[in-house]
């Protein structure tokens, strides 16, 4: 029977635990929260990720508040891509398999020619 030195065992355990952590680090859900105190094309917002929808939502709200938002509201959650668009009088969100489609939906939901994409994001593996 061959015995591995203690340092080799510890190194193997460290590599295995880092590999497992990396696999768990990928977020399955994303969320976008926006400060809706007033509609504007550059509001405070937060993007959150998490292992589940509730975790992603909580993170998005936390990051929106940390950015300076005082009237943050969850706009959308997504498993692939999400986007938020705004003008000075309106806002809209979208979620889709691709960032481009989510942004088109957000602009359509905003409903004005003056609407601009404020934020868009995709989870790993989506584009």
C-alpha positions as CSV (number, residue, x, y, z in Angstrom):
1,X,0.0,0.0,0.0
2,X,1.3,3.4,-1.0
3,X,0.9,6.3,1.4
4,X,0.6,9.9,0.2
5,X,2.3,12.6,2.2
6,X,0.0,14.7,4.3
7,X,0.8,17.8,2.1
8,X,-0.3,15.9,-1.0
9,X,-3.6,14.8,0.7
10,X,-4.3,18.4,1.8
11,X,-3.5,19.7,-1.7
12,X,-5.9,17.1,-3.2
13,X,-8.6,18.1,-0.8
14,X,-8.1,21.8,-1.5
15,X,-8.3,21.3,-5.3
16,X,-11.5,19.1,-4.9
17,X,-13.2,21.7,-2.6
18,X,-12.2,24.6,-5.0
19,X,-13.6,22.7,-7.9
20,X,-16.9,22.0,-6.1
21,X,-17.1,25.7,-5.1
22,X,-16.6,26.8,-8.6
23,X,-19.4,24.6,-9.9
24,X,-21.7,26.1,-7.2
25,X,-20.6,29.7,-7.9
26,X,-22.5,29.9,-11.2
27,X,-25.8,31.7,-10.7
28,X,-28.9,30.0,-11.9
29,X,-31.1,33.1,-11.6
30,X,-30.6,36.8,-12.2
31,X,-32.7,39.8,-11.2
32,X,-32.9,43.5,-11.9
33,X,-34.2,46.1,-9.3
34,X,-34.5,49.8,-10.2
35,X,-35.2,52.9,-8.2
36,X,-38.6,54.0,-9.4
37,X,-38.7,57.3,-7.4
38,X,-39.0,58.9,-10.8
39,X,-38.5,57.6,-14.3
40,X,-35.2,58.6,-15.8
41,X,-32.7,57.2,-18.3
42,X,-30.0,56.7,-15.6
43,X,-31.7,55.6,-12.4
44,X,-30.1,53.7,-9.5
45,X,-30.3,50.0,-10.1
46,X,-29.0,46.7,-8.9
47,X,-28.3,43.4,-10.7
48,X,-28.4,40.3,-8.5
49,X,-27.6,36.7,-9.1
50,X,-28.3,33.6,-7.0
51,X,-28.9,29.9,-6.8
52,X,-32.6,30.6,-6.9
53,X,-35.1,33.3,-7.8
54,X,-35.5,34.6,-4.2
55,X,-31.8,34.9,-3.7
56,X,-31.3,36.7,-7.0
57,X,-34.2,39.1,-6.1
58,X,-32.8,39.9,-2.6
59,X,-29.4,40.5,-4.1
60,X,-30.7,42.9,-6.8
61,X,-32.7,44.9,-4.1
62,X,-29.6,45.0,-1.9
63,X,-27.4,46.3,-4.7
64,X,-30.0,48.9,-5.8
65,X,-30.1,50.3,-2.3
66,X,-26.3,50.2,-1.9
67,X,-26.1,52.2,-5.2
68,X,-28.2,54.9,-3.6
69,X,-31.7,54.0,-4.6
70,X,-34.4,54.9,-2.0
71,X,-37.4,53.6,-4.0
72,X,-36.0,50.3,-5.4
73,X,-38.5,47.9,-6.9
74,X,-37.8,44.5,-8.4
75,X,-38.4,44.8,-12.2
76,X,-37.7,41.3,-13.4
77,X,-36.1,37.9,-12.6
78,X,-34.6,35.7,-15.3
79,X,-33.1,32.4,-15.9
80,X,-31.3,33.5,-19.1
81,X,-31.2,37.3,-19.9
82,X,-33.0,40.3,-18.6
83,X,-33.2,44.0,-19.4
84,X,-34.7,47.3,-18.2
85,X,-35.4,50.4,-20.4
86,X,-36.6,53.9,-19.4
87,X,-37.4,57.3,-20.6
88,X,-38.3,60.4,-18.4
89,X,-41.9,59.2,-18.2
90,X,-42.0,55.4,-18.7
91,X,-40.1,52.2,-18.1
92,X,-40.3,48.6,-19.3
93,X,-38.5,45.3,-18.8
94,X,-37.9,42.1,-20.8
95,X,-36.5,38.6,-20.3
96,X,-35.5,36.2,-23.0
97,X,-32.9,33.6,-24.1
98,X,-30.6,36.4,-25.5
99,X,-29.6,39.8,-24.3
100,X,-30.7,41.4,-27.6
101,X,-34.2,39.9,-27.4
102,X,-34.6,41.0,-23.8
103,X,-33.5,44.5,-24.7
104,X,-36.1,44.6,-27.6
105,X,-38.8,43.5,-25.1
106,X,-37.8,46.1,-22.6
107,X,-37.9,48.9,-25.2
108,X,-41.3,47.7,-26.4
109,X,-42.6,47.6,-22.8
110,X,-41.3,51.1,-22.2
111,X,-43.3,52.2,-25.2
112,X,-41.7,55.5,-26.2
113,X,-39.2,56.5,-28.8
114,X,-37.2,58.3,-26.1
115,X,-36.7,55.0,-24.2
116,X,-33.1,53.8,-23.7
117,X,-31.7,50.6,-22.2
118,X,-30.6,51.3,-18.7
119,X,-29.3,47.8,-17.9
120,X,-29.2,44.3,-19.3
121,X,-27.5,41.1,-18.1
122,X,-27.3,37.4,-18.8
123,X,-26.5,34.4,-16.7
124,X,-23.5,32.3,-17.7
125,X,-24.1,30.4,-20.8
126,X,-26.6,32.9,-22.2
127,X,-25.7,35.7,-24.6
